[in-house]
Amino acid sequence: MAKFELKLPKMGESVAEATVTNWLKKVGDKIEMDEAVLEIATDKVDSEVPSEVAGILVEILFNTDDVVQVGQTIAIIETEGGAVASTPEVKAEAPVAVVEVAKAVEVAKETVAPADFSASEKFFSPLVKNIAKEEGISLAELESIAGSGKDGRVNKEDLLNYIKNRGSQPAVVATPVVASKATLAPAAQSVPVSVNGGDEIVEMDRMRKLISGYMVASVQTSAHVQSFIEVDVTNIVKWRDKVKNAFEKREGEKLTFTPIFMEAVAKALKDFPGMNISVDGEFIIKRKNINLGMAAALPNGNLIVPVIKNADQLNLVGMAKAVNDLGNRAKAGKLKPDDTQGGTYTVTNVGTFGSVFGTPIINQPQVGILALGAIRKVPAVIETPEGDFIGIRQKMFLSHSYDHRVVDGALGGSFVKRVADYLEAWDINRDI
């Protein structure tokens, strides 16, 4: 018998950790090769971790809701001969002095009230607060860190750099607040009470909490401004009606309006690279690639934004396949963490639910997001050489939200106008 270390696999270049959400196997269970052992969640995607070997699960090293770093061992599987053996960790004996210090720290933790970061007049993001709590950083110490974010805010990188160099810097000592016996027990989170007894109170699920935090942080970070423009898409509607059946028969894919709009957005981003940027503190990052985020509603009502990488390099067939693939995998819960990373601009289709236009919230750290309104038949003035007349046209609104910190009205308005120009100039005889 040998023991195999099941490690948290790499899930994308920008994904460094994940949260254990559910163990599908318990100690003593038999596991087949490639069988899912547990479920994990990153900031945006839930996925499963399969076993690389067949055997018996003999040890679980992390509990539900624990945060695990990529590459850490999360479970031990006992296999028959030929399996990869686990590498035992060499544990050095700690000096007596270190042991005494560790005991003193534990005693201090039991008698000193945890830092209340909400008492600070400075703004700290939930992520920064969580890291500070895990590292035992006091409020005074956190407030002393020089931040590189907007208005001197401390971001994740600032805090991690401080922690890395913490040993070589003089510590900021906060006056310990000794908790009384009455406050030693952790205070239970207050739960809203139904006044009439008929209301149902439900706690947000993990993803909804994340979305909530992202939305509030975005509004607090970016100076949102909107521009709206009406677009005549009659030629696009006629063209799609003419080719969609042949396209589906040939490609095995449905041709929706979304890839058509995404193609126009990708072209406009090439024309206006100032929209294909992101902001990091007081620095602007000009993105080399055009990676389009595609907001998608999940069956449970939550939202996710898979990303079409290098969208400007795809023809319409490739764009349609990418849109359908990401959309289908999003609904089925089969997206990989890397599928939601690296977006440089986002498009959301509010018209799916009948909305004419909207004011979408920017997906940080991007600087713009475009909402596609519902296509409607409306009476419109049609200009011809013989004069003007009233006709029925297929029209929609484009709603462009952009970050006024770095995007002024001229750029934001010109960009959405260019998208409209591409759509209205659609060739009804275009081959696909």
C-alpha positions as CSV (number, residue, x, y, z in Angstrom):
1,M,0.0,0.0,0.0
2,A,1.1,3.5,-0.8
3,K,-0.3,6.9,0.0
4,F,-1.1,9.5,-2.7
5,E,-1.4,13.2,-1.9
6,L,-4.3,14.8,-3.6
7,K,-3.4,18.5,-4.2
8,L,-5.5,21.4,-5.2
9,P,-4.8,21.7,-9.0
10,K,-3.8,24.8,-10.8
11,M,-7.0,26.4,-12.1
12,G,-5.7,29.3,-14.1
13,E,-2.9,31.8,-14.1
14,S,-4.7,34.3,-11.9
15,V,-6.3,31.8,-9.5
16,A,-4.1,31.2,-6.4
17,E,-6.6,29.8,-4.0
18,A,-10.1,28.2,-3.6
19,T,-12.6,27.5,-0.9
20,V,-13.8,24.0,0.0
21,T,-17.5,24.0,-0.4
22,N,-18.4,20.3,-0.1
23,W,-16.8,17.0,0.4
24,L,-18.3,14.4,-2.0
25,K,-16.4,11.5,-0.3
26,K,-15.8,10.8,3.4
27,V,-12.9,9.0,5.1
28,G,-13.1,5.2,4.3
29,D,-14.9,5.7,0.9
30,K,-13.6,4.0,-2.2
31,I,-12.6,6.3,-5.0
32,E,-12.2,5.5,-8.7
33,M,-9.7,7.3,-10.9
34,D,-11.0,10.6,-12.2
35,E,-13.9,10.5,-9.8
36,A,-14.8,13.8,-8.1
37,V,-13.7,13.9,-4.4
38,L,-14.8,17.4,-3.4
39,E,-16.3,20.6,-4.7
40,I,-14.4,23.9,-4.5
41,A,-15.2,27.5,-5.3
42,T,-13.0,30.4,-6.5
43,D,-14.2,34.0,-6.6
44,K,-16.6,33.3,-9.5
45,V,-16.6,29.6,-10.4
46,D,-17.6,26.4,-8.6
47,S,-15.9,23.2,-9.8
48,E,-15.0,19.7,-8.7
49,V,-11.6,18.2,-7.9
50,P,-11.2,14.7,-9.3
51,S,-8.8,12.0,-8.0
52,E,-5.8,11.1,-10.1
53,V,-5.7,7.6,-8.7
54,A,-8.0,4.8,-7.5
55,G,-7.9,3.9,-3.8
56,I,-9.4,4.6,-0.4
57,L,-9.8,8.0,1.1
58,V,-7.9,7.8,4.4
59,E,-7.5,11.4,5.5
60,I,-9.2,14.8,4.8
61,L,-6.9,17.8,5.6
62,F,-9.3,20.7,5.1
63,N,-12.9,21.3,6.3
64,T,-15.8,22.8,4.5
65,D,-15.3,26.6,4.1
66,D,-11.5,26.4,4.5
67,V,-9.4,28.3,2.0
68,V,-6.8,26.2,0.2
69,Q,-3.8,27.4,-1.8
70,V,-3.1,26.0,-5.2
71,G,-0.6,23.1,-4.8
72,Q,-1.5,22.3,-1.1
73,T,-2.4,18.7,-0.2
74,I,-6.1,18.5,0.6
75,A,-6.5,14.8,1.1
76,I,-4.6,11.5,1.4
77,I,-5.7,8.5,-0.7
78,E,-4.4,5.0,0.0
79,T,-3.5,3.1,-3.1
80,E,-2.2,-0.3,-4.1
81,G,1.4,-0.8,-5.3
82,G,2.6,1.5,-8.1
83,A,1.0,4.7,-6.9
84,V,2.9,7.8,-6.3
85,A,3.9,7.9,-2.6
86,S,3.4,10.9,-0.6
87,T,6.3,13.0,0.4
88,P,6.6,13.2,4.2
89,E,7.1,16.7,5.6
90,V,10.2,17.2,7.6
91,K,9.2,19.0,10.8
92,A,12.0,20.7,12.7
93,E,11.8,20.8,16.4
94,A,11.0,24.3,17.5
95,P,13.3,25.9,20.1
96,V,11.9,26.2,23.6
97,A,11.9,30.0,23.3
98,V,9.7,29.8,20.2
99,V,7.3,27.4,21.9
100,E,7.0,29.8,24.8
101,V,6.3,32.7,22.4
102,A,3.7,30.7,20.6
103,K,1.9,29.9,23.9
104,A,2.0,33.6,24.8
105,V,0.4,34.5,21.5
106,E,-2.4,31.9,22.0
107,V,-3.1,33.3,25.5
108,A,-3.2,36.8,24.0
109,K,-5.6,35.7,21.4
110,E,-7.9,34.4,24.0
111,T,-7.9,37.5,26.1
112,V,-7.6,40.3,23.6
113,A,-10.6,41.3,21.6
114,P,-10.3,41.0,17.8
115,A,-9.5,44.2,15.9
116,D,-12.7,46.0,14.9
117,F,-11.7,47.4,11.4
118,S,-15.2,49.0,11.1
119,A,-14.1,51.6,13.7
120,S,-11.6,53.0,11.3
121,E,-12.3,56.2,9.4
122,K,-10.3,54.7,6.5
123,F,-11.9,52.5,3.9
124,F,-10.6,48.9,3.8
125,S,-12.1,46.3,1.3
126,P,-13.5,43.0,2.7
127,L,-10.5,41.1,1.2
128,V,-8.0,43.3,3.0
129,K,-9.9,43.0,6.3
130,N,-9.9,39.2,6.0
131,I,-6.2,39.0,5.3
132,A,-5.5,41.3,8.2
133,K,-7.5,39.2,10.5
134,E,-5.9,36.0,9.4
135,E,-2.4,37.5,9.8
136,G,-3.2,39.0,13.3
137,I,-2.7,42.6,12.1
138,S,-4.2,45.2,14.5
139,L,-6.2,48.2,13.4
140,A,-3.4,50.6,14.2
141,E,-1.0,48.5,12.3
142,L,-3.3,48.3,9.3
143,E,-3.9,52.1,9.3
144,S,-0.1,52.7,9.3
145,I,0.4,50.9,6.0
146,A,0.9,53.3,3.0
147,G,-1.7,52.4,0.4
148,S,-1.1,52.7,-3.4
149,G,-4.9,52.7,-4.3
150,K,-7.2,55.5,-4.9
151,D,-7.0,58.2,-2.1
152,G,-4.2,56.2,-0.5
153,R,-6.4,53.1,0.0
154,V,-4.6,49.9,1.1
155,N,-5.1,47.1,-1.5
156,K,-4.3,43.4,-1.4
157,E,-0.8,43.9,-2.9
158,D,0.1,46.6,-0.4
159,L,-0.9,44.4,2.5
160,L,0.9,41.3,1.2
161,N,4.1,43.3,0.6
162,Y,3.8,44.7,4.2
163,I,3.4,41.2,5.6
164,K,6.3,39.9,3.6
165,N,8.6,42.6,5.0
166,R,6.9,42.8,8.4
167,G,9.8,41.1,10.3
168,S,12.3,43.8,9.3
169,Q,10.0,46.7,10.1
170,P,9.2,48.2,13.6
171,A,5.8,46.9,14.6
172,V,3.0,49.3,15.3
173,V,1.8,48.4,18.7
174,A,-1.9,48.9,19.5
175,T,-3.1,49.2,23.0
176,P,-4.6,45.8,23.9
177,V,-8.3,45.9,24.6
178,V,-8.9,43.2,27.2
179,A,-12.2,41.6,26.8
180,S,-14.4,41.1,29.8
181,K,-15.9,37.7,30.5
182,A,-19.1,38.8,29.1
183,T,-17.5,39.6,25.7
184,L,-15.2,36.6,25.4
185,A,-17.8,34.6,23.6
186,P,-18.2,35.5,20.0
187,A,-21.2,37.6,19.3
188,A,-23.8,35.9,17.1
189,Q,-24.6,37.7,13.9
190,S,-27.9,39.4,14.2
191,V,-30.6,37.9,12.1
192,P,-33.5,40.1,10.8
193,V,-36.7,39.5,12.5
194,S,-40.0,39.2,10.7
195,V,-42.4,41.8,12.1
196,N,-45.6,40.1,11.1
197,G,-44.3,36.6,11.3
198,G,-45.1,35.8,7.7
199,D,-41.9,36.9,6.0
200,E,-39.2,34.4,5.1
201,I,-35.6,35.3,6.0
202,V,-33.0,33.6,3.8
203,E,-29.2,34.0,4.0
204,M,-27.4,34.9,0.8
205,D,-25.6,32.0,-0.8
206,R,-21.8,32.2,-1.3
207,M,-21.9,33.5,-4.9
208,R,-24.6,36.1,-4.1
209,K,-22.4,37.4,-1.3
210,L,-19.5,37.7,-3.7
211,I,-21.6,39.5,-6.3
212,S,-22.9,41.8,-3.7
213,G,-19.4,42.8,-2.6
214,Y,-18.2,43.3,-6.2
215,M,-21.1,45.5,-7.1
216,V,-20.8,47.8,-4.0
217,A,-17.0,48.0,-4.5
218,S,-17.3,48.9,-8.1
219,V,-19.8,51.7,-7.4
220,Q,-17.5,53.0,-4.7
221,T,-14.4,52.8,-7.0
222,S,-15.5,54.0,-10.4
223,A,-17.2,57.3,-11.3
224,H,-20.0,55.7,-13.4
225,V,-21.3,57.7,-16.4
226,Q,-23.8,56.5,-19.0
227,S,-24.3,57.2,-22.7
228,F,-27.3,55.9,-24.7
229,I,-27.8,55.5,-28.4
230,E,-30.6,54.0,-30.5
231,V,-29.7,51.7,-33.3
232,D,-31.6,50.5,-36.4
233,V,-30.9,46.8,-36.7
234,T,-33.5,46.0,-39.3
235,N,-30.9,44.6,-41.8
236,I,-29.4,42.4,-39.1
237,V,-32.8,40.9,-38.2
238,K,-33.6,40.2,-41.8
239,W,-30.1,38.8,-42.5
240,R,-30.3,36.5,-39.5
241,D,-33.7,35.2,-40.4
242,K,-32.4,34.4,-43.8
243,V,-29.3,32.4,-42.8
244,K,-30.0,31.0,-39.3
245,N,-31.4,27.7,-40.4
246,A,-28.6,27.0,-42.9
247,F,-26.1,28.0,-40.3
248,E,-27.5,25.6,-37.7
249,K,-27.6,22.8,-40.3
250,R,-24.0,23.4,-41.4
251,E,-22.3,24.2,-38.1
252,G,-24.6,22.4,-35.5
253,E,-24.8,25.7,-33.7
254,K,-27.6,28.2,-33.2
255,L,-26.9,31.7,-34.6
256,T,-28.2,34.3,-32.0
257,F,-27.8,38.0,-32.1
258,T,-25.1,38.0,-29.4
259,P,-22.1,37.0,-31.6
260,I,-23.1,39.7,-34.1
261,F,-23.0,42.4,-31.4
262,M,-19.8,41.0,-29.9
263,E,-18.1,41.2,-33.3
264,A,-19.1,44.9,-33.5
265,V,-17.9,45.6,-30.0
266,A,-14.5,43.9,-30.7
267,K,-14.1,46.1,-33.9
268,A,-14.9,49.2,-32.0
269,L,-12.4,48.4,-29.2
270,K,-9.7,48.1,-31.9
271,D,-10.7,51.5,-33.2
272,F,-10.8,53.0,-29.6
273,P,-8.1,51.2,-27.6
274,G,-8.7,53.8,-24.8
275,M,-11.7,51.7,-23.8
276,N,-9.7,48.5,-23.6
277,I,-7.8,49.5,-20.5
278,S,-7.9,48.9,-16.8
279,V,-7.0,51.0,-13.7
280,D,-4.6,50.1,-10.9
281,G,-4.5,52.9,-8.4
282,E,-3.1,55.9,-10.2
283,F,-1.9,53.9,-13.2
284,I,-3.6,53.0,-16.4
285,I,-2.9,49.6,-17.9
286,K,-3.3,49.4,-21.7
287,R,-4.5,45.9,-22.5
288,K,-2.8,44.2,-25.5
289,N,-5.5,41.6,-26.0
290,I,-9.3,42.2,-26.5
291,N,-11.0,39.8,-24.2
292,L,-14.8,40.2,-24.1
293,G,-16.7,39.3,-20.9
294,M,-20.2,38.0,-21.6
295,A,-22.5,38.4,-18.6
296,A,-24.7,35.4,-18.3
297,A,-27.6,34.6,-15.9
298,L,-27.4,31.3,-14.1
299,P,-30.4,29.0,-13.4
300,N,-30.2,29.9,-9.7
301,G,-30.6,33.6,-10.4
302,N,-26.9,34.5,-9.9
303,L,-24.6,36.1,-12.4
304,I,-21.4,35.0,-14.0
305,V,-19.1,36.6,-16.7
306,P,-17.2,34.1,-18.9
307,V,-14.6,35.6,-21.2
308,I,-14.1,35.3,-24.9
309,K,-10.3,35.5,-25.3
310,N,-8.8,37.4,-28.3
311,A,-12.3,38.2,-29.5
312,D,-11.1,40.5,-32.3
313,Q,-9.3,37.5,-33.9
314,L,-12.5,35.5,-34.4
315,N,-14.7,35.5,-37.4
316,L,-18.5,35.4,-37.0
317,V,-18.6,31.5,-37.0
318,G,-15.9,31.4,-34.4
319,M,-17.6,34.0,-32.3
320,A,-20.9,32.2,-32.4
321,K,-19.3,28.9,-31.3
322,A,-17.4,30.7,-28.4
323,V,-20.7,32.4,-27.3
324,N,-22.7,29.2,-27.4
325,D,-19.9,27.1,-25.7
326,L,-19.5,29.5,-22.8
327,G,-23.2,30.1,-22.4
328,N,-24.0,26.4,-22.3
329,R,-21.2,25.6,-19.9
330,A,-22.2,28.5,-17.6
331,K,-25.8,27.2,-17.4
332,A,-24.5,23.6,-16.7
333,G,-22.0,24.8,-14.1
334,K,-19.1,23.4,-16.1
335,L,-17.0,26.6,-16.4
336,K,-13.4,26.4,-15.4
337,P,-11.9,29.2,-13.2
338,D,-9.7,30.4,-16.1
339,D,-12.9,30.9,-18.3
340,T,-13.8,33.9,-16.2
341,Q,-10.4,35.5,-16.0
342,G,-8.7,38.2,-18.1
343,G,-11.6,40.2,-19.4
344,T,-10.9,43.7,-20.7
345,Y,-14.4,44.8,-21.5
346,T,-17.9,43.4,-20.8
347,V,-21.2,43.1,-22.7
348,T,-24.5,42.3,-21.0
349,N,-27.7,41.5,-22.7
350,V,-30.5,43.1,-20.7
351,G,-32.9,42.7,-23.7
352,T,-33.2,39.0,-22.9
353,F,-35.6,40.0,-20.1
354,G,-37.4,42.6,-22.2
355,S,-35.5,45.7,-20.8
356,V,-35.2,48.5,-23.4
357,F,-32.0,49.9,-21.8
358,G,-30.2,49.8,-18.5
359,T,-27.3,51.3,-16.5
360,P,-24.9,48.4,-15.9
361,I,-22.2,48.4,-13.2
362,I,-18.6,48.2,-14.4
363,N,-16.8,44.9,-14.0
364,Q,-13.6,46.0,-12.1
365,P,-10.9,46.7,-13.0
366,Q,-12.3,47.4,-16.5
367,V,-13.5,50.8,-17.4
368,G,-16.6,50.1,-19.5
369,I,-19.6,47.8,-20.0
370,L,-22.2,47.8,-22.7
371,A,-25.8,46.8,-22.2
372,L,-27.8,45.5,-25.2
373,G,-31.5,46.4,-25.0
374,A,-34.4,44.5,-26.5
375,I,-35.0,44.7,-30.2
376,R,-38.5,46.2,-30.9
377,K,-40.6,47.1,-33.9
378,V,-41.1,50.8,-33.8
379,P,-42.4,53.5,-36.2
380,A,-39.5,55.6,-37.6
381,V,-38.8,58.3,-40.0
382,I,-37.0,56.9,-43.1
383,E,-35.1,59.3,-45.3
384,T,-35.0,58.6,-49.0
385,P,-34.1,60.6,-52.1
386,E,-37.8,61.0,-52.8
387,G,-38.5,62.4,-49.3
388,D,-39.2,61.2,-45.8
389,F,-41.8,58.7,-44.8
390,I,-42.9,56.7,-41.8
391,G,-42.0,53.0,-41.7
392,I,-41.7,50.0,-39.3
393,R,-38.1,49.4,-38.3
394,Q,-36.4,47.0,-35.9
395,K,-34.6,49.1,-33.3
396,M,-32.7,48.8,-30.0
397,F,-30.8,50.9,-27.5
398,L,-27.2,50.5,-26.5
399,S,-26.4,51.6,-23.0
400,H,-22.8,52.3,-22.3
401,S,-21.5,52.7,-18.7
402,Y,-17.9,53.9,-18.4
403,D,-15.5,55.1,-15.7
404,H,-15.2,58.9,-15.8
405,R,-12.0,58.7,-13.9
406,V,-10.2,57.8,-17.1
407,V,-12.8,57.9,-19.8
408,D,-14.3,61.2,-20.8
409,G,-17.6,61.8,-22.6
410,A,-15.9,62.2,-26.0
411,L,-14.3,58.7,-25.9
412,G,-17.2,57.0,-24.1
413,G,-19.8,58.5,-26.6
414,S,-17.6,57.9,-29.7
415,F,-17.1,54.3,-28.8
416,V,-20.7,53.4,-28.5
417,K,-21.5,55.4,-31.6
418,R,-18.9,53.3,-33.5
419,V,-20.6,50.1,-32.3
420,A,-23.9,51.5,-33.6
421,D,-22.3,52.4,-36.9
422,Y,-21.0,48.9,-37.5
423,L,-24.4,47.4,-36.7
424,E,-26.4,49.8,-38.9
425,A,-24.0,49.2,-41.8
426,W,-24.6,45.5,-41.7
427,D,-24.5,43.9,-45.2
428,I,-27.7,42.0,-45.8
429,N,-26.0,39.9,-48.4
430,R,-23.1,38.9,-46.2
431,D,-21.8,35.3,-46.5
432,I,-21.1,33.2,-43.5
